[in-house]
Amino acid sequence: MKTTFYTLLASTALLIFSCGDGKKNTENLVKEVTFTKEGELSLYNLQDTVPTLISKLDIEIADDDYQIQTGLMYRKSMQKDRGMLFIFPNESPHSFYMKNTEFALDIIFIDAKQKIVSIQKNAQPLDERSLPSEGPAQYVLEVNAQLTDEWNLQKGDSISFQKK
């Protein structure tokens, strides 16, 4: 009798929790995020005696937990003259990954003095492997893959930025 009662109870619970209206949910649960210019960033070559401008970018800024964790996820692409600058409260080692990021990136780690510490080149879409900095960084700049090679950006070069 106990077995029949428990079987009936389990079947009822299964029926209650599995019933739906029969309609498929076709809504997009995640909408693609669009670019919002929040500042401008300049990259400088410091290998010569006189710093030279390498490139200027329009940037989005990620400076709170949600923005930092989301980054460029759920986007299909990014224009060549744009990037995302992550600003951390303190300089420390950081590691990024490409979960839910649909296009390849170069990830540039920058210290508190705005000098480039290291570059993770050609980070592959949707790859969840850890991509660490080679030293403490307070800023991280994400740009389209292969731009750092095109610019000949090196460890030791620098950035400057202004918020809009």
ChimeraX attribute file (.defattr): number of C-alpha atoms within 10 A of each C-alpha:
attribute: neighborCount
match mode: 1-to-1
recipient: residues
	/A:1	6
	/A:2	7
	/A:3	8
	/A:4	9
	/A:5	10
	/A:6	11
	/A:7	12
	/A:8	12
	/A:9	12
	/A:10	12
	/A:11	11
	/A:12	12
	/A:13	11
	/A:14	11
	/A:15	11
	/A:16	10
	/A:17	8
	/A:18	8
	/A:19	8
	/A:20	9
	/A:21	5
	/A:22	6
	/A:23	6
	/A:24	7
	/A:25	7
	/A:26	6
	/A:27	7
	/A:28	7
	/A:29	7
	/A:30	7
	/A:31	9
	/A:32	12
	/A:33	11
	/A:34	12
	/A:35	16
	/A:36	10
	/A:37	16
	/A:38	15
	/A:39	16
	/A:40	19
	/A:41	20
	/A:42	15
	/A:43	22
	/A:44	21
	/A:45	21
	/A:46	18
	/A:47	13
	/A:48	8
	/A:49	7
	/A:50	9
	/A:51	13
	/A:52	13
	/A:53	13
	/A:54	17
	/A:55	14
	/A:56	17
	/A:57	19
	/A:58	23
	/A:59	26
	/A:60	24
	/A:61	22
	/A:62	22
	/A:63	16
	/A:64	12
	/A:65	9
	/A:66	9
	/A:67	13
	/A:68	18
	/A:69	14
	/A:70	13
	/A:71	22
	/A:72	28
	/A:73	17
	/A:74	17
	/A:75	16
	/A:76	12
	/A:77	14
	/A:78	17
	/A:79	11
	/A:80	12
	/A:81	13
	/A:82	19
	/A:83	24
	/A:84	25
	/A:85	26
	/A:86	22
	/A:87	19
	/A:88	18
	/A:89	10
	/A:90	12
	/A:91	16
	/A:92	15
	/A:93	14
	/A:94	18
	/A:95	15
	/A:96	18
	/A:97	18
	/A:98	21
	/A:99	17
	/A:100	16
	/A:101	22
	/A:102	17
	/A:103	20
	/A:104	21
	/A:105	26
	/A:106	20
	/A:107	27
	/A:108	23
	/A:109	28
	/A:110	28
	/A:111	22
	/A:112	17
	/A:113	13
	/A:114	19
	/A:115	22
	/A:116	24
	/A:117	22
	/A:118	22
	/A:119	22
	/A:120	18
	/A:121	19
	/A:122	18
	/A:123	23
	/A:124	18
	/A:125	16
	/A:126	15
	/A:127	15
	/A:128	14
	/A:129	13
	/A:130	11
	/A:131	17
	/A:132	17
	/A:133	21
	/A:134	14
	/A:135	15
	/A:136	18
	/A:137	26
	/A:138	20
	/A:139	27
	/A:140	27
	/A:141	23
	/A:142	22
	/A:143	26
	/A:144	21
	/A:145	19
	/A:146	15
	/A:147	16
	/A:148	19
	/A:149	12
	/A:150	9
	/A:151	13
	/A:152	11
	/A:153	21
	/A:154	19
	/A:155	16
	/A:156	16
	/A:157	22
	/A:158	22
	/A:159	21
	/A:160	13
	/A:161	16
	/A:162	11
	/A:163	11
	/A:164	11
